[in-house]
């Protein structure tokens, strides 16, 4: 069976999309781990045990390479009653910042 050019391009596009999704899931897990660690360190409770993507763009890293920039949101509580919001900012697979209650923790 010989593939024509359209089928090869389709396979390459699908493979690239699958690779992107796999990487996005990995970065999301890293953001969740960072949120968990910060909540433990600050003595607060991470709510819902999850982070959700809020913003997505591209930006250059310190070495000048283009990377995917992602901002995730999570919620936590100090007293078990009030929900507070925090943000995790990732550039590629590296943590750039973690913000809780209007002050930067990392």
C-alpha positions as CSV (number, residue, x, y, z in Angstrom):
1,X,0.0,0.0,0.0
2,X,1.4,3.3,-1.1
3,X,0.4,6.5,0.7
4,X,-0.2,9.7,-1.3
5,X,1.1,13.0,-0.2
6,X,-2.2,14.1,1.4
7,X,-2.2,11.0,3.6
8,X,1.4,11.5,4.7
9,X,0.6,15.1,5.6
10,X,-2.5,14.1,7.5
11,X,-0.5,11.5,9.5
12,X,2.2,14.0,10.3
13,X,-0.3,16.6,11.4
14,X,-2.1,14.0,13.6
15,X,1.2,12.9,15.1
16,X,2.2,16.5,15.9
17,X,-1.2,17.2,17.5
18,X,-0.8,14.0,19.6
19,X,2.7,15.1,20.7
20,X,1.4,18.5,21.6
21,X,-1.5,17.0,23.7
22,X,0.9,14.7,25.5
23,X,3.3,17.6,26.3
24,X,0.3,19.8,27.5
25,X,-0.8,17.0,29.9
26,X,2.7,16.7,31.2
27,X,3.0,20.5,31.8
28,X,-0.4,20.6,33.5
29,X,0.7,17.8,35.9
30,X,3.9,19.9,36.7
31,X,1.7,22.9,37.4
32,X,-0.5,20.9,39.7
33,X,2.5,19.6,41.6
34,X,3.8,23.1,42.0
35,X,0.4,24.2,43.3
36,X,0.3,21.3,45.8
37,X,3.8,22.0,47.1
38,X,3.1,25.7,47.6
39,X,-0.2,25.0,49.4
40,X,1.6,22.5,51.7
41,X,4.4,24.9,52.3
42,X,1.9,27.8,53.1
43,X,-0.3,25.5,55.3
44,X,-3.4,26.0,53.1
45,X,-5.7,23.4,51.5
46,X,-5.7,23.0,47.7
47,X,-9.3,22.7,46.6
48,X,-10.5,20.3,43.9
49,X,-7.0,18.9,43.5
50,X,-6.7,20.4,40.0
51,X,-5.5,23.3,37.9
52,X,-7.3,24.8,34.9
53,X,-5.8,26.5,31.9
54,X,-6.6,30.2,31.8
55,X,-4.3,31.7,29.2
56,X,-2.1,30.3,26.5
57,X,0.5,32.0,24.3
58,X,4.1,31.7,23.0
59,X,7.1,33.5,24.5
60,X,10.8,33.3,24.4
61,X,12.8,31.7,27.2
62,X,16.0,33.0,28.7
63,X,17.9,31.3,25.9
64,X,15.8,33.0,23.2
65,X,13.9,29.8,22.2
66,X,10.2,30.0,21.6
67,X,8.2,28.1,24.2
68,X,4.5,27.7,25.0
69,X,3.5,30.0,27.9
70,X,0.6,28.8,30.0
71,X,-1.2,30.3,32.9
72,X,-3.2,27.9,35.1
73,X,-5.6,28.8,37.9
74,X,-6.2,26.8,41.1
75,X,-8.3,27.4,44.2
76,X,-7.3,27.0,47.8
77,X,-8.7,27.8,51.2
78,X,-7.0,29.2,54.3
79,X,-9.9,28.7,56.7
80,X,-12.0,26.0,55.1
81,X,-14.7,28.5,54.2
82,X,-13.5,31.1,51.7
83,X,-12.1,30.1,48.3
84,X,-9.0,32.0,47.2
85,X,-7.5,31.9,43.7
86,X,-3.9,31.2,42.8
87,X,-2.1,31.1,39.5
88,X,0.8,29.0,38.2
89,X,2.7,30.3,35.2
90,X,4.7,27.9,33.1
91,X,7.0,28.6,30.2
92,X,7.6,25.3,28.4
93,X,7.9,22.8,31.2
94,X,9.5,25.2,33.6
95,X,7.8,27.0,36.5
96,X,8.0,30.8,36.0
97,X,5.8,32.0,38.9
98,X,3.3,30.9,41.4
99,X,1.0,33.6,42.8
100,X,-1.3,33.2,45.8
101,X,-3.3,36.0,47.5
102,X,-1.7,38.8,45.5
103,X,1.9,38.0,46.5
104,X,4.3,35.9,44.5
105,X,5.6,32.8,46.2
106,X,8.2,31.7,43.6
